[in-house]
Every structure is written in C-alpha cells, then in structure tokens.
Amino acid sequence: GSRFRVATDSVVLHFESRTRIRTVVESNRALLWDGWRGRLPKPDMAQLLGEAGFEVIRWDPGVVGESDRGRIPVPVIRRHRKAIRGSGANGGERPSLRWALKAPWSFNESREAPVEAPMMVPWHRMVESLAQLLRSAGDDVVIDSVEAHQRRTSGLDEVVVVLGPQPGPFQTQPGRPNFLVLAGADGPADEGEGEEGSDRGFDEVIRVQSADDGEFDPATLVELAHRLTGSAAAWWRDQGSRIGLVDRG
C-alpha cells in the first residue's frame, strides 16, 4: 500500500562531512532498494544526457561493496555526431566538436556570479561571445571557471582553449588539440613564448588585440573563431588519418 511522491517545492540542506558514520551508506541504500524495488521513478539519466548532446550506448553495472542490492548502473556514453558547414576560409563540411573554453576568472563563494576584476570584464564578454559564435556554427561549448579547469568530465571535451590576459598554470589535455589565447598583437611570438606554449603542451598560441578600453572588436572575435575551428578541424583530420579513420584521397 506504499506510494512514492515527490515534493518538488521541498528544500534540502546538506552539511557536507557532518555524518558521523559514513559507512552506513551501503546498508541504507540496500534497505531502500529492498523496500522500493520496482516502484522507484524511472531513471531520467538517458534523457538528461540526450539533452546535453550525448547518447547512452549501454549501462555497465555499478559496484556497491559486497552486496548487489542497490547497485547503481553506470552509463557509457558518446557524443551525438553531426556534420556542420565551415565558414570563411574553413568552408566545407566538418564534424561538430565539443569545445572547453577555460576562462581566466574565478567564481565567488556563492557560485552565482564571477568575481569580475575590472580587467576581467572584457574577457568575460569575449569568452561568452566566442562561445556563442561556436554554438551558432553547430558546435557544443562549455565554459569553465578556474576552479573547473581540471574537472572530472574533461575527457568528454574534444578541443581545449585556454584564454586570458596572460598565461597561467594549466595542465593541457593529452589526445586533444590545446590552444592558448592571450592578449596582445598577433604576429611572431615573443622570445620564448613559442617554446613555452609548446613545452606546456599547447598546439598553437594565438594573440588577440583589444581596443584601448580593453574590449574586443566583434570582427576580431569572428576571425579568432574561424582560426580556432580551422586549426581544430585540421588537428582532428590529421589524427583520424594517423589512426586510419579518415581517407584523405
């Protein structure tokens, strides 16, 4: 005679690391599973992943200590692939890509808004505009604050772009094209800059010039988007040819 209801207007406060005995999680999960087996709401993970651009190809069984009760399946996912049309000098079809834009700002304690020092305000607008240009072309884009630069889901990203007024500490991602975008006039690299970018794992270092007020001209951002998409597509074409996925003809 039991029923399961969800109070959508409820608020739950969780005080992290306050539970005295955290080893009871497994036994509590098993008790919940025994009491509600077959009556729990249908999982919506596949739907949520689909809305984020991923497809669940299978579910692997999770592991819960010594007991199989309450075992939580783990989704194995892949990104939805679609061909999109390049623009400018990068015309022709190319696969859509998932971009990770590594922003130069941090988030405040409330995690609601970026801490925008005066010099970061133009960069905030620049990163958001670049993301919009990539999305309008058909790509998927995530923007990471400094705290999320090395998030656990970074393995899903296919292009990594680090942006900021000056280079900072960052661990590039192997097996992906990594680009470094800095402030300043583009052209020949400053002494040691090219070597520094290469030594740190970046495939290309790009400088963008801002106006006197620190803002970035829309035409400059369009050119930057074209350059990045062209370099990323070329990197993946070369990667595919080296592992036998692409026939260059």
Contacts in CASP RR format, 6 or more apart in sequence:
PFRMAT RR
TARGET T0000
AUTHOR 0000-0000-0000
METHOD contacts of the structure
MODEL  1
GSRFRVATDSVVLHFESRTRIRTVVESNRALLWDGWRGRLPKPDMAQLLG
EAGFEVIRWDPGVVGESDRGRIPVPVIRRHRKAIRGSGANGGERPSLRWA
LKAPWSFNESREAPVEAPMMVPWHRMVESLAQLLRSAGDDVVIDSVEAHQ
RRTSGLDEVVVVLGPQPGPFQTQPGRPNFLVLAGADGPADEGEGEEGSDR
GFDEVIRVQSADDGEFDPATLVELAHRLTGSAAAWWRDQGSRIGLVDRG
2 36 0 8 1.000
2 39 0 8 1.000
4 36 0 8 1.000
4 39 0 8 1.000
4 40 0 8 1.000
4 41 0 8 1.000
6 41 0 8 1.000
26 64 0 8 1.000
26 65 0 8 1.000
26 67 0 8 1.000
29 64 0 8 1.000
29 69 0 8 1.000
29 70 0 8 1.000
30 64 0 8 1.000
30 67 0 8 1.000
30 69 0 8 1.000
30 70 0 8 1.000
32 70 0 8 1.000
33 69 0 8 1.000
33 70 0 8 1.000
34 69 0 8 1.000
45 56 0 8 1.000
45 75 0 8 1.000
46 56 0 8 1.000
46 75 0 8 1.000
49 55 0 8 1.000
49 56 0 8 1.000
49 75 0 8 1.000
49 77 0 8 1.000
50 56 0 8 1.000
50 80 0 8 1.000
53 79 0 8 1.000
53 80 0 8 1.000
53 140 0 8 1.000
54 77 0 8 1.000
54 78 0 8 1.000
54 79 0 8 1.000
54 80 0 8 1.000
54 156 0 8 1.000
55 77 0 8 1.000
55 78 0 8 1.000
55 79 0 8 1.000
55 80 0 8 1.000
56 75 0 8 1.000
56 76 0 8 1.000
56 77 0 8 1.000
57 76 0 8 1.000
57 77 0 8 1.000
57 78 0 8 1.000
58 75 0 8 1.000
58 76 0 8 1.000
59 73 0 8 1.000
59 74 0 8 1.000
59 75 0 8 1.000
59 76 0 8 1.000
60 73 0 8 1.000
60 74 0 8 1.000
60 75 0 8 1.000
60 76 0 8 1.000
61 71 0 8 1.000
61 73 0 8 1.000
61 74 0 8 1.000
62 71 0 8 1.000
62 72 0 8 1.000
62 73 0 8 1.000
62 74 0 8 1.000
63 71 0 8 1.000
64 70 0 8 1.000
64 71 0 8 1.000
64 72 0 8 1.000
79 98 0 8 1.000
79 140 0 8 1.000
79 156 0 8 1.000
79 158 0 8 1.000
81 95 0 8 1.000
81 96 0 8 1.000
82 95 0 8 1.000
82 96 0 8 1.000
82 138 0 8 1.000
83 93 0 8 1.000
83 94 0 8 1.000
83 95 0 8 1.000
83 96 0 8 1.000
84 93 0 8 1.000
84 94 0 8 1.000
84 95 0 8 1.000
84 96 0 8 1.000
84 137 0 8 1.000
84 138 0 8 1.000
84 139 0 8 1.000
85 91 0 8 1.000
85 92 0 8 1.000
85 93 0 8 1.000
85 94 0 8 1.000
86 92 0 8 1.000
86 93 0 8 1.000
86 94 0 8 1.000
86 137 0 8 1.000
86 229 0 8 1.000
87 137 0 8 1.000
87 226 0 8 1.000
87 229 0 8 1.000
88 226 0 8 1.000
89 226 0 8 1.000
89 230 0 8 1.000
90 226 0 8 1.000
90 229 0 8 1.000
90 230 0 8 1.000
90 233 0 8 1.000
94 229 0 8 1.000
94 230 0 8 1.000
94 233 0 8 1.000
95 233 0 8 1.000
95 236 0 8 1.000
96 138 0 8 1.000
96 139 0 8 1.000
96 140 0 8 1.000
97 139 0 8 1.000
97 140 0 8 1.000
97 158 0 8 1.000
97 159 0 8 1.000
97 232 0 8 1.000
97 233 0 8 1.000
97 236 0 8 1.000
98 139 0 8 1.000
98 140 0 8 1.000
98 141 0 8 1.000
98 142 0 8 1.000
98 156 0 8 1.000
98 157 0 8 1.000
98 158 0 8 1.000
98 159 0 8 1.000
99 131 0 8 1.000
99 134 0 8 1.000
99 139 0 8 1.000
99 140 0 8 1.000
99 141 0 8 1.000
99 142 0 8 1.000
99 157 0 8 1.000
99 158 0 8 1.000
99 159 0 8 1.000
99 160 0 8 1.000
99 161 0 8 1.000
99 232 0 8 1.000
100 141 0 8 1.000
100 142 0 8 1.000
100 144 0 8 1.000
100 154 0 8 1.000
100 157 0 8 1.000
100 159 0 8 1.000
100 160 0 8 1.000
100 161 0 8 1.000
101 127 0 8 1.000
101 130 0 8 1.000
101 131 0 8 1.000
101 141 0 8 1.000
101 142 0 8 1.000
101 143 0 8 1.000
101 144 0 8 1.000
101 161 0 8 1.000
101 163 0 8 1.000
102 144 0 8 1.000
102 149 0 8 1.000
102 160 0 8 1.000
102 161 0 8 1.000
102 162 0 8 1.000
102 163 0 8 1.000
102 170 0 8 1.000
103 114 0 8 1.000
103 123 0 8 1.000
103 124 0 8 1.000
103 127 0 8 1.000
103 143 0 8 1.000
103 144 0 8 1.000
103 145 0 8 1.000
103 146 0 8 1.000
103 163 0 8 1.000
103 164 0 8 1.000
104 120 0 8 1.000
104 123 0 8 1.000
104 146 0 8 1.000
104 163 0 8 1.000
104 164 0 8 1.000
104 165 0 8 1.000
105 114 0 8 1.000
105 115 0 8 1.000
105 116 0 8 1.000
105 117 0 8 1.000
105 120 0 8 1.000
105 123 0 8 1.000
105 124 0 8 1.000
105 145 0 8 1.000
105 146 0 8 1.000
106 114 0 8 1.000
106 115 0 8 1.000
106 145 0 8 1.000
106 146 0 8 1.000
106 147 0 8 1.000
107 113 0 8 1.000
107 114 0 8 1.000
107 115 0 8 1.000
107 145 0 8 1.000
107 147 0 8 1.000
108 114 0 8 1.000
108 115 0 8 1.000
114 120 0 8 1.000
114 124 0 8 1.000
114 145 0 8 1.000
116 124 0 8 1.000
119 165 0 8 1.000
122 210 0 8 1.000
122 213 0 8 1.000
122 214 0 8 1.000
122 215 0 8 1.000
122 216 0 8 1.000
123 163 0 8 1.000
123 164 0 8 1.000
123 165 0 8 1.000
125 215 0 8 1.000
125 216 0 8 1.000
126 163 0 8 1.000
126 208 0 8 1.000
126 216 0 8 1.000
126 221 0 8 1.000
127 143 0 8 1.000
127 163 0 8 1.000
128 143 0 8 1.000
129 216 0 8 1.000
129 218 0 8 1.000
129 221 0 8 1.000
130 161 0 8 1.000
130 163 0 8 1.000
130 221 0 8 1.000
130 224 0 8 1.000
130 225 0 8 1.000
131 141 0 8 1.000
131 143 0 8 1.000
133 221 0 8 1.000
133 222 0 8 1.000
133 225 0 8 1.000
134 141 0 8 1.000
134 225 0 8 1.000
134 228 0 8 1.000
134 229 0 8 1.000
135 141 0 8 1.000
137 225 0 8 1.000
137 229 0 8 1.000
139 229 0 8 1.000
142 157 0 8 1.000
144 151 0 8 1.000
149 170 0 8 1.000
150 171 0 8 1.000
154 160 0 8 1.000
154 173 0 8 1.000
155 173 0 8 1.000
155 176 0 8 1.000
157 173 0 8 1.000
157 176 0 8 1.000
158 176 0 8 1.000
158 232 0 8 1.000
158 236 0 8 1.000
159 176 0 8 1.000
159 177 0 8 1.000
159 179 0 8 1.000
159 228 0 8 1.000
159 232 0 8 1.000
160 172 0 8 1.000
160 173 0 8 1.000
160 176 0 8 1.000
160 177 0 8 1.000
160 178 0 8 1.000
160 179 0 8 1.000
161 178 0 8 1.000
161 179 0 8 1.000
161 180 0 8 1.000
161 181 0 8 1.000
161 228 0 8 1.000
162 170 0 8 1.000
162 178 0 8 1.000
162 179 0 8 1.000
162 180 0 8 1.000
162 181 0 8 1.000
162 202 0 8 1.000
163 181 0 8 1.000
164 181 0 8 1.000
164 182 0 8 1.000
164 183 0 8 1.000
165 182 0 8 1.000
165 183 0 8 1.000
166 182 0 8 1.000
166 183 0 8 1.000
167 180 0 8 1.000
167 182 0 8 1.000
167 196 0 8 1.000
167 197 0 8 1.000
167 200 0 8 1.000
170 200 0 8 1.000
172 178 0 8 1.000
172 200 0 8 1.000
172 201 0 8 1.000
172 202 0 8 1.000
175 239 0 8 1.000
177 203 0 8 1.000
177 204 0 8 1.000
177 231 0 8 1.000
177 232 0 8 1.000
177 235 0 8 1.000
177 236 0 8 1.000
178 201 0 8 1.000
178 202 0 8 1.000
178 203 0 8 1.000
179 202 0 8 1.000
179 203 0 8 1.000
179 204 0 8 1.000
179 205 0 8 1.000
179 206 0 8 1.000
179 228 0 8 1.000
179 231 0 8 1.000
179 232 0 8 1.000
180 197 0 8 1.000
180 200 0 8 1.000
180 202 0 8 1.000
180 204 0 8 1.000
180 205 0 8 1.000
180 206 0 8 1.000
181 206 0 8 1.000
181 207 0 8 1.000
181 208 0 8 1.000
181 224 0 8 1.000
182 205 0 8 1.000
182 206 0 8 1.000
182 207 0 8 1.000
182 208 0 8 1.000
183 207 0 8 1.000
183 208 0 8 1.000
183 209 0 8 1.000
183 210 0 8 1.000
184 207 0 8 1.000
184 208 0 8 1.000
184 209 0 8 1.000
184 210 0 8 1.000
185 207 0 8 1.000
185 209 0 8 1.000
186 206 0 8 1.000
186 207 0 8 1.000
186 208 0 8 1.000
186 209 0 8 1.000
187 207 0 8 1.000
189 205 0 8 1.000
193 205 0 8 1.000
194 205 0 8 1.000
197 205 0 8 1.000
203 231 0 8 1.000
203 235 0 8 1.000
204 231 0 8 1.000
206 224 0 8 1.000
206 227 0 8 1.000
206 228 0 8 1.000
208 216 0 8 1.000
208 220 0 8 1.000
208 221 0 8 1.000
208 224 0 8 1.000
209 220 0 8 1.000
210 216 0 8 1.000
211 217 0 8 1.000
237 246 0 8 1.000
237 248 0 8 1.000
239 245 0 8 1.000
240 246 0 8 1.000
241 247 0 8 1.000
241 248 0 8 1.000
END
